[in-house]
Amino acid sequence: MIDFRSDTVTKPTEGMLAAMFTAKVGDDVFGEDETVNALEKKTADLFGMEAGMFCPSGTMTNQIAIKCFTQPLDEVITDQTAHVYRYEGGGIMFNSAASVRLLNGDRGRITAEMIETEINPIGNVHHPHSSLVVLENTVNRGGGSFYTLDQIEPIYHLCRLKGLKLHLDGARIFNALAASGDSAKGYGQYFDGISVCLSKGLGAPVGSVLLASKETIKYARRVRKVMGGGMRQAGFLAAAGIYALDHHIERLKEDHLHAQQIADSIKNLPFVKGLMPVDTNIIIFELNEQKDADHFVEELKHKGILCGTFGKQMIRFVTHLDITADQTQQTIDILKNKV
């Protein structure tokens, strides 16, 4: 099966497995797992930030960051498509007792001008306290759209001026970097917190790293423990993350190429009503009214292709390191022969 359901379905490569099996480990809750410590330092250094904390998932790193940067009765400002709002189980309310102000950005990307008009006046008891802005890079529901540093900079300056914290859900941050050519350290100068996911395009089996100041990470470790995220000999997993950072960043451009090739081949096919711009490794297209999305997915499954629905009449493909050039061409041939 050629699996386009998500870039989370990747399996560890032989080199990654070898690194995992030979990792030096200890008890991470005691701070004694040297491989976890090395991953946290490596990721923090890469982005020019003070400290990092390894967690089982991006949802956990995002939710811990929100908890660190808000108080109960505060408000989080983000786009209405944001993963932290739509796909993290209502965690903002449950974990942080904060409300959410949703904006309608361009394919999930919001601007300083949009944010500024939605910041609540300080001291007005009728409104929650605006305390945090969350951006997502790349934007999942935006079809892999991404922010550049030039777009982030004015949001950073607004947050500093208004006293708000700024967090990045970097679920596919390295895809954004590969597409934009921006530097990782550029992000570190703008964000109070960054969640760096290792288990999507980078191909690690588990894990994300939360980056922030040393003071924030000290509190974040307490929150992680409360959430049940205090792992013990986690170095076996951290070793996979180190390997991914060393070997799998540059090759992300291959995934982008495969996604663009598939998009170019299907955009004029009769069953395709519309296609989102393909900026990175996510392809989202709309079927015409004659096609049922669930049936379409099942039909492709019988032909050896796994994908998923993404709303009414919407289909999503995600390319990743387990999708080869030959499989990309095979997929194109199958899609072209569907009609």
C-alpha positions in Angstrom: 0.0 0.0 0.0 1.1 3.5 -0.8 0.1 5.4 2.4 -0.7 9.1 2.0 -2.9 9.4 5.0 -0.3 11.4 7.0 3.4 11.9 7.4 2.9 10.4 10.9 2.8 6.9 9.4 6.5 6.7 8.6 8.6 3.9 10.0 12.1 4.3 11.4 14.9 3.8 8.8 17.6 1.3 9.4 20.0 4.0 10.5 17.5 5.4 12.9 16.8 2.0 14.4 20.5 1.5 14.9 20.8 4.8 16.7 17.9 3.9 18.9 19.2 0.5 19.9 22.6 1.9 20.8 21.4 4.9 22.8 22.7 5.6 26.2 19.8 6.1 28.6 19.0 7.0 32.2 15.9 8.3 34.1 14.8 11.4 32.3 12.5 12.5 35.2 15.6 12.7 37.3 17.3 14.5 34.4 19.8 11.6 33.9 19.0 10.5 30.4 22.0 11.8 28.4 20.4 11.1 25.1 17.3 13.1 26.0 19.5 15.9 27.3 21.4 15.9 24.1 18.3 16.1 22.0 16.9 18.9 24.0 20.2 20.9 23.8 20.6 20.1 20.1 17.1 21.4 19.2 17.4 24.4 21.4 20.7 25.3 19.9 19.3 24.8 16.4 16.7 27.5 17.0 18.8 29.7 19.2 16.7 29.2 22.3 17.7 28.7 25.9 16.3 25.3 26.7 14.1 22.4 25.5 11.9 19.6 26.9 11.2 16.3 25.2 7.5 15.2 25.2 5.6 12.3 23.7 3.6 14.4 21.3 3.1 17.8 19.7 -0.3 18.1 21.4 1.4 17.8 24.7 4.1 20.4 23.9 1.4 22.8 22.6 -0.8 22.4 25.6 2.1 22.8 28.1 3.1 26.0 26.3 -0.4 27.4 26.5 -0.5 26.5 30.2 2.8 28.2 30.8 1.8 31.4 28.9 -1.7 31.9 30.2 -3.7 32.1 33.5 -7.4 31.0 34.0 -9.8 33.5 32.4 -7.2 34.5 29.8 -7.8 34.3 26.1 -5.7 32.7 23.3 -5.8 34.3 19.8 -5.3 32.0 16.9 -6.7 31.1 13.5 -10.0 29.2 13.3 -8.2 26.3 11.5 -5.5 26.0 14.2 -4.6 22.5 15.4 -4.5 23.7 19.0 -8.2 24.5 18.7 -9.6 21.9 16.3 -7.5 18.8 17.0 -6.3 18.8 20.6 -9.5 17.6 22.2 -10.6 21.0 23.7 -7.3 21.0 25.7 -7.1 24.8 25.9 -10.2 24.9 28.0 -9.6 21.7 30.0 -5.9 22.3 30.8 -5.6 26.1 31.0 -9.2 27.3 31.6 -8.7 29.8 28.8 -11.0 30.9 26.1 -10.1 31.2 22.4 -10.5 34.1 20.0 -10.7 32.7 16.5 -9.6 34.7 13.4 -10.3 34.0 9.7 -6.8 34.1 8.1 -5.5 33.3 4.7 -5.3 29.5 4.6 -4.7 29.6 8.3 -2.2 32.5 8.4 -3.1 35.5 10.4 -1.6 39.0 10.4 -0.6 41.6 13.0 -3.4 43.8 11.7 -6.0 41.1 12.2 -4.7 40.3 15.7 -4.5 43.9 16.9 -8.2 44.6 16.4 -9.1 41.5 18.5 -6.9 42.2 21.6 -9.3 42.9 24.5 -8.9 46.2 26.4 -7.0 45.7 29.7 -9.0 46.0 32.8 -12.5 45.6 31.2 -14.2 42.9 33.4 -16.5 41.9 30.6 -13.7 40.4 28.5 -11.1 37.7 29.1 -7.5 38.9 29.3 -5.7 38.6 25.9 -2.4 36.9 26.8 -1.2 34.6 24.0 -1.1 34.4 20.2 -0.5 30.9 18.6 0.7 30.5 15.1 0.9 27.2 13.2 3.7 26.3 10.7 3.0 24.7 8.4 -0.8 25.0 8.5 -2.4 21.6 8.2 -5.9 22.8 7.1 -4.3 25.4 4.9 -2.9 22.6 2.7 0.7 23.1 4.0 0.7 26.9 3.7 3.4 28.5 5.7 4.6 31.8 7.3 7.8 33.4 6.4 9.9 35.2 9.0 9.0 38.5 7.3 5.3 37.7 8.0 6.0 36.7 11.6 8.1 39.7 12.5 5.3 42.3 12.7 3.2 39.8 14.8 6.2 39.6 17.2 6.5 43.3 17.5 2.8 43.7 18.1 2.9 41.0 20.9 5.8 42.8 22.5 4.0 46.1 22.3 0.8 44.7 23.8 2.4 42.4 26.3 1.2 39.1 24.7 3.3 35.9 24.5 3.8 34.3 21.1 3.9 30.5 20.6 4.5 28.5 17.5 3.0 25.1 16.8 5.8 23.9 14.7 4.2 20.7 13.7 5.9 20.9 10.3 8.4 23.7 10.9 11.1 22.1 8.9 8.8 21.8 5.9 8.3 25.6 6.2 12.1 26.2 6.5 12.7 24.0 3.5 10.2 25.9 1.4 11.0 29.4 2.6 14.8 29.2 3.0 14.5 31.0 6.3 16.8 30.0 9.2 15.7 28.1 12.3 17.5 30.7 14.5 15.4 33.4 13.0 12.4 31.7 14.6 14.1 31.6 18.0 14.3 35.4 18.2 10.6 35.9 17.7 8.8 33.2 19.8 8.4 32.7 23.5 7.7 29.0 22.8 8.2 26.7 19.9 6.9 23.1 19.6 9.1 21.2 17.2 7.6 17.9 16.0 9.9 15.1 15.2 7.4 12.4 14.2 6.0 13.9 11.0 8.2 14.7 8.0 11.4 14.0 10.0 10.3 10.4 10.4 10.9 9.8 14.1 8.4 7.3 15.7 7.5 9.5 18.7 8.1 12.9 20.1 8.2 16.7 20.1 10.4 19.2 21.8 9.1 22.3 23.5 11.6 25.2 23.2 11.5 28.2 25.5 13.5 30.1 28.1 15.1 28.2 31.0 12.6 29.7 33.4 9.6 28.6 31.2 11.0 25.1 30.7 11.5 24.7 34.5 7.8 25.2 35.0 6.9 23.2 31.9 8.6 20.2 33.4 6.2 20.4 36.3 3.3 20.7 34.0 4.5 17.7 31.9 4.7 15.6 35.0 1.2 16.5 36.0 0.0 15.6 32.5 1.7 12.2 32.7 4.4 13.0 30.3 7.3 12.3 32.5 9.1 9.4 30.7 11.9 7.4 32.1 14.5 5.8 29.8 13.2 7.9 26.9 16.6 8.1 25.3 15.7 5.3 23.0 13.1 7.6 21.5 15.3 10.7 21.7 18.0 9.0 19.7 15.5 8.7 16.8 14.9 12.5 17.1 18.7 13.2 17.0 19.1 11.0 14.0 16.2 12.7 12.3 17.6 16.2 12.8 21.0 15.0 11.5 19.8 13.1 8.4 16.2 13.9 7.4 15.9 17.7 7.2 17.5 18.3 3.7 15.5 15.5 2.1 12.1 17.2 2.9 12.4 19.0 -0.5 11.9 15.6 -2.1 8.5 15.3 -0.3 7.6 18.8 -1.6 8.6 17.8 -5.1 6.5 14.6 -5.0 3.5 16.6 -3.7 3.8 19.1 -6.5 4.1 16.4 -9.1 0.9 14.7 -7.9 -0.9 18.1 -7.7 0.1 19.1 -11.3 -1.1 15.7 -12.6 -4.6 15.9 -11.1 -5.6 19.6 -11.2 -7.3 19.2 -14.6 -8.8 15.7 -14.1 -12.6 15.6 -14.5 -13.4 14.5 -10.9 -11.4 17.3 -9.4 -13.4 20.4 -8.7 -10.7 22.4 -7.0 -7.2 22.2 -5.7 -5.5 24.2 -2.9 -2.1 25.6 -3.7 0.6 23.1 -2.9 3.4 24.8 -1.0 5.0 21.9 0.9 4.0 18.2 1.4 0.2 18.4 1.7 -2.3 18.1 -1.2 -5.9 19.0 -0.5 -8.4 18.8 -3.4 -12.2 19.0 -3.7 -14.1 16.3 -5.6 -17.0 17.3 -8.0 -20.6 16.7 -6.9 -20.7 13.3 -8.7 -18.0 11.8 -6.5 -18.6 10.7 -2.9 -15.5 11.3 -0.8 -15.8 8.2 1.3 -16.4 6.1 -1.8 -13.4 7.7 -3.5 -11.1 6.8 -0.6 -12.3 3.2 -0.6 -11.9 3.0 -4.4 -8.3 4.2 -4.1 -7.7 1.7 -1.3 -8.7 -1.2 -3.5 -6.1 0.1 -6.0 -3.3 0.2 -3.4 -3.5 3.9 -2.3 -4.4 5.1 1.2 -5.6 8.6 1.7 -8.2 10.4 3.8 -11.2 12.7 3.7 -10.7 16.2 5.0 -14.2 17.6 5.1 -17.2 17.4 2.7 -15.9 16.4 -0.7 -12.3 17.1 0.4 -9.4 14.7 0.0 -6.0 15.0 1.6 -2.7 13.4 0.5 0.5 13.9 2.5 3.9 12.9 1.1 6.7 11.8 3.4 10.0 9.9 3.4 8.3 6.5 2.9 6.9 7.7 -0.5 9.4 7.0 -3.3 9.6 8.6 -6.7 8.3 5.4 -8.2 5.4 5.3 -5.9 4.6 8.9 -6.7 4.5 8.1 -10.4 2.4 5.0 -9.7 -0.1 7.1 -7.8 -0.2 9.6 -10.7 -1.0 6.8 -13.2 -3.7 5.4 -11.0 -5.4 8.8 -10.5 -5.3 9.5 -14.2 -6.9 6.2 -15.0 -9.8 6.6 -12.6 -12.0 8.1 -15.3 
